[in-house]
């Protein structure tokens, strides 16, 4: 039986993932190639990290939440 997604932002690294996403959203306005490189590096890191897929999905969701907040605040 697959494990359900647990609550996000339960650890300091969860907040860090959101902050990286937020930073990418802000950087896209200043220097978009750097923002793209950081986002791609994060996705590749999560894909290659030795943890369960569910944990990686949660990390990507946290990154996306931070990115969306940045896009809303800095359109």
Secondary structure, DSSP 8 states (H G I E B T S, - for coil): -------S--SHHHHHHHHHHHHHHHHHHH-HHHHHHHHHHHHHHHHHSSS-HHHHHHHHHHHHHHHHHHHHH--
